[in-house]
Amino acid sequence: MSELDLSIVIPAFKEAHKIPADVAAADEFLTRSGLSGEIILVNDGSTDATLETARSLQARYPRLTVLSYKKNRGKGHALKAGMHYASGRFLMFADAGLCVPYDIARIALTMLELDMCDIAHGSRRMRGSIKREQPLYRRLGARAFALLIHTAVGVPRSISDTQCGFKLYRRAVAKRLYAELVTDGFMFDVEMVLRALRDGCRILEFPVLWTNDADTRMNPMTDSGKFLRDLAAMRIALLRGTRAKPPETVEVYSATGLADSADA
């Protein structure tokens, strides 16, 4: 079987109302771009109809594979599972909700094809990137977070946006870094950057057209304490060389039904 060009991984926690549009847009992008590819939707222990909705889409989109596990673990864990299963030459993740149009991924694919980088990060901080602004409290929170990770955590200022949910990787790089990932929650992006830089990976940002999704699973007002604890735990894990948690068994649904159970 020939190698796939691109694997698109979409993490989903209680996103039943969003994923039909997400999967349709991802499939249309692959078709319009002439890319062979797969779409992997990871149900991160949702308690709504995310799993059922995703599986109902497979008859229409045969290149959609659905991964699922029962306990909610966090976005980092969901992506770790999806990247483990992915088989494309390049691996990509995109947040649910279509905050960034898939066509923007062509910029990142060109950067990777031209060997300009090993990881291509979408950035909402580059000139002209943001299409619809966040509320003021989220913008202020983002600035405080950026100050923290640049001054206290060690992320270089050349990386302006660690948290944009639109990133592409060379397969070998993604497989290695996500296998080592210990952060299950939203702060996984910062750990990925630090691990990548430690391993000598080249990270290059590209501008995105970004629309704020008010229906987000992250609340900086109520979750800030957890974020700080996760950042501290991550730094300790990196310093101590803490090994990643044992893999979790996930259910793998192909377009023809329950295909297998696999370790994430």
C-alpha positions as CSV (number, residue, x, y, z in Angstrom):
1,M,0.0,0.0,0.0
2,S,1.4,3.4,-1.0
3,E,2.3,5.9,1.7
4,L,-0.4,8.5,2.7
5,D,0.5,12.1,2.2
6,L,-1.2,13.5,5.3
7,S,-2.9,12.4,8.5
8,I,-5.3,14.9,10.1
9,V,-5.9,14.3,13.8
10,I,-8.9,16.0,15.4
11,P,-9.2,15.8,19.2
12,A,-12.8,16.0,20.4
13,F,-14.3,16.3,23.9
14,K,-18.1,16.9,23.9
15,E,-18.0,18.2,20.3
16,A,-20.9,16.3,18.7
17,H,-22.4,19.6,17.3
18,K,-19.1,20.6,15.6
19,I,-17.5,17.5,14.2
20,P,-19.8,17.0,11.1
21,A,-18.5,20.3,9.8
22,D,-14.9,19.5,10.9
23,V,-14.8,16.1,9.1
24,A,-16.5,17.5,6.0
25,A,-13.9,20.4,5.8
26,A,-11.0,18.0,6.3
27,D,-12.2,15.6,3.7
28,E,-12.8,18.4,1.2
29,F,-9.3,19.8,1.8
30,L,-7.7,16.5,1.1
31,T,-9.8,16.0,-2.1
32,R,-9.3,19.5,-3.4
33,S,-5.6,19.4,-2.7
34,G,-5.1,16.1,-4.4
35,L,-3.6,14.6,-1.3
36,S,-4.0,11.0,-0.2
37,G,-4.8,11.0,3.5
38,E,-6.7,9.9,6.5
39,I,-8.8,11.7,9.1
40,I,-8.5,10.5,12.7
41,L,-11.1,11.8,15.1
42,V,-10.2,11.0,18.8
43,N,-13.1,10.9,21.2
44,D,-11.6,12.0,24.5
45,G,-14.1,10.3,26.9
46,S,-17.0,12.5,25.8
47,T,-20.3,12.2,27.7
48,D,-22.4,13.6,24.8
49,A,-23.0,12.0,21.4
50,T,-19.5,12.7,20.0
51,L,-18.7,9.0,19.4
52,E,-22.1,8.2,17.9
53,T,-22.0,11.3,15.7
54,A,-18.5,10.6,14.5
55,R,-19.3,7.0,13.7
56,S,-22.4,8.1,11.7
57,L,-20.1,10.1,9.5
58,Q,-18.0,7.2,8.4
59,A,-20.4,5.9,5.7
60,R,-20.1,9.3,3.9
61,Y,-16.4,9.7,4.7
62,P,-14.6,6.3,4.3
63,R,-11.2,7.7,5.2
64,L,-12.4,8.7,8.6
65,T,-11.2,6.6,11.5
66,V,-12.6,7.1,15.0
67,L,-10.6,6.4,18.1
68,S,-12.4,6.3,21.5
69,Y,-11.8,5.6,25.2
70,K,-14.1,6.0,28.1
71,K,-12.3,8.3,30.6
72,N,-11.7,12.0,29.7
73,R,-7.9,12.4,29.8
74,G,-7.3,15.8,28.1
75,K,-6.3,17.2,24.7
76,G,-2.7,16.1,25.0
77,H,-3.7,12.5,25.7
78,A,-6.1,12.5,22.8
79,L,-3.5,13.8,20.4
80,K,-1.0,11.3,21.7
81,A,-3.4,8.5,20.8
82,G,-4.2,9.9,17.4
83,M,-0.6,10.5,16.5
84,H,0.3,7.0,17.5
85,Y,-2.2,5.6,15.1
86,A,-1.5,8.0,12.2
87,S,0.5,6.8,9.2
88,G,0.9,9.8,6.9
89,R,4.1,11.2,5.7
90,F,3.1,14.4,7.5
91,L,1.0,14.5,10.6
92,M,-1.3,17.3,11.5
93,F,-3.7,18.3,14.2
94,A,-6.6,20.8,14.0
95,D,-8.9,21.7,16.9
96,A,-12.6,21.0,16.5
97,G,-14.6,24.1,15.5
98,L,-12.9,25.2,12.3
99,C,-11.1,28.1,13.9
100,V,-8.5,27.9,11.1
101,P,-9.5,27.1,7.5
102,Y,-7.9,23.8,6.3
103,D,-6.6,25.5,3.2
104,I,-4.0,27.3,5.4
105,A,-2.3,24.0,5.9
106,R,-0.9,24.3,2.4
107,I,1.5,26.9,3.7
108,A,2.8,24.5,6.3
109,L,3.0,21.6,3.9
110,T,5.1,23.7,1.6
111,M,7.4,24.6,4.4
112,L,7.9,20.9,5.3
113,E,8.3,19.9,1.7
114,L,11.0,22.5,1.2
115,D,12.8,21.3,4.3
116,M,12.4,24.6,6.0
117,C,11.4,23.0,9.3
118,D,10.5,19.8,11.1
119,I,7.4,21.3,12.8
120,A,5.2,24.0,11.4
121,H,3.2,26.0,14.0
122,G,0.2,28.1,13.2
123,S,0.5,31.4,14.9
124,R,-2.3,33.9,15.8
125,R,0.4,36.4,16.8
126,M,1.8,37.0,13.3
127,R,0.7,40.1,11.5
128,G,-2.7,39.7,9.8
129,S,-3.4,36.4,11.4
130,I,-6.5,37.0,13.6
131,K,-9.8,37.3,11.8
132,R,-12.1,37.6,14.8
133,E,-10.6,38.7,18.1
134,Q,-11.1,37.0,21.5
135,P,-12.9,38.8,24.3
136,L,-10.7,41.2,26.3
137,Y,-10.2,39.0,29.3
138,R,-8.9,36.1,27.1
139,R,-6.5,38.5,25.3
140,L,-5.1,39.7,28.6
141,G,-4.9,36.1,29.9
142,A,-3.0,35.1,26.7
143,R,-0.5,38.0,27.2
144,A,0.1,37.0,30.8
145,F,0.6,33.3,29.7
146,A,3.0,34.3,27.0
147,L,5.1,36.3,29.5
148,L,5.1,33.3,31.8
149,I,6.3,30.7,29.3
150,H,8.9,33.0,27.8
151,T,10.4,34.2,31.1
152,A,9.9,31.3,33.5
153,V,9.4,28.2,31.4
154,G,12.1,28.6,28.8
155,V,10.1,28.9,25.5
156,P,12.1,31.2,23.2
157,R,10.5,34.5,22.1
158,S,10.9,33.4,18.5
159,I,7.9,31.1,19.1
160,S,5.1,33.6,19.5
161,D,2.1,31.3,19.9
162,T,2.5,27.8,21.5
163,Q,-1.3,27.2,21.9
164,C,-2.7,27.6,18.4
165,G,-4.5,24.4,17.6
166,F,-3.2,24.0,14.1
167,K,0.2,22.3,13.7
168,L,2.0,20.0,11.2
169,Y,4.9,17.7,11.8
170,R,7.2,15.3,9.9
171,R,6.0,11.8,10.8
172,A,9.2,10.7,12.6
173,V,9.3,13.8,14.7
174,A,5.6,13.6,15.7
175,K,5.9,9.9,16.6
176,R,8.9,10.4,18.8
177,L,7.7,13.6,20.6
178,Y,4.1,12.5,21.3
179,A,5.4,9.1,22.5
180,E,7.4,10.9,25.2
181,L,4.6,13.3,26.1
182,V,3.6,13.3,29.8
183,T,1.2,16.2,29.9
184,D,-2.4,15.1,29.2
185,G,-4.1,18.6,29.3
186,F,-4.0,21.8,27.4
187,M,-0.4,22.6,28.4
188,F,0.9,19.7,26.3
189,D,1.8,22.3,23.5
190,V,4.4,23.8,25.8
191,E,6.0,20.5,26.6
192,M,6.1,19.6,22.9
193,V,7.9,22.8,22.1
194,L,10.5,22.2,24.9
195,R,11.0,18.6,23.9
196,A,11.4,19.5,20.2
197,L,14.0,22.2,20.9
198,R,15.9,19.9,23.3
199,D,16.0,17.3,20.4
200,G,17.2,19.9,17.9
201,C,14.0,20.1,15.9
202,R,13.4,23.1,13.7
203,I,10.2,24.9,14.5
204,L,8.9,27.6,12.1
205,E,5.7,29.6,12.5
206,F,3.2,30.5,9.8
207,P,0.3,33.0,9.9
208,V,-3.3,31.8,10.1
209,L,-6.7,33.2,9.5
210,W,-8.3,32.5,12.8
211,T,-11.8,32.9,14.2
212,N,-12.4,32.8,17.9
213,D,-14.6,29.9,19.0
214,A,-16.6,31.1,22.0
215,D,-17.6,27.4,22.8
216,T,-14.1,26.5,24.1
217,R,-13.3,23.8,26.6
218,M,-10.6,26.0,28.2
219,N,-11.5,28.7,30.7
220,P,-8.5,30.8,31.8
221,M,-10.4,32.2,34.7
222,T,-11.2,28.9,36.3
223,D,-8.4,26.7,34.9
224,S,-5.4,28.9,35.6
225,G,-4.5,27.1,38.8
226,K,-4.4,23.7,37.0
227,F,-2.4,25.2,34.1
228,L,0.3,26.4,36.6
229,R,0.4,23.0,38.2
230,D,0.7,21.3,34.9
231,L,3.5,23.7,33.8
232,A,5.4,23.0,37.1
233,A,4.9,19.2,36.8
234,M,6.0,19.3,33.1
235,R,9.3,21.2,34.0
236,I,10.0,18.7,36.8
237,A,9.3,15.7,34.4
238,L,11.6,17.2,31.8
239,L,14.4,17.8,34.3
240,R,14.1,14.3,35.8
241,G,13.5,12.5,32.5
242,T,10.2,11.1,33.7
243,R,8.9,8.5,31.3
244,A,5.5,8.8,29.7
245,K,2.5,7.0,31.2
246,P,1.8,3.5,30.0
247,P,-0.3,3.4,26.9
248,E,-4.1,3.2,27.2
249,T,-6.2,0.8,25.1
250,V,-8.5,2.6,22.7
251,E,-11.3,1.4,20.5
252,V,-10.5,1.9,16.8
253,Y,-13.5,2.2,14.5
254,S,-12.9,2.1,10.8
255,A,-15.5,2.9,8.2
256,T,-16.6,-0.8,8.4
257,G,-17.1,-0.9,12.1
258,L,-15.1,-1.8,15.2
259,A,-11.7,-2.6,13.7
260,D,-9.6,-3.3,16.7
261,S,-8.4,-2.3,20.1
262,A,-5.0,-0.7,20.1
263,D,-2.6,0.8,22.6
264,A,-2.5,4.6,22.4
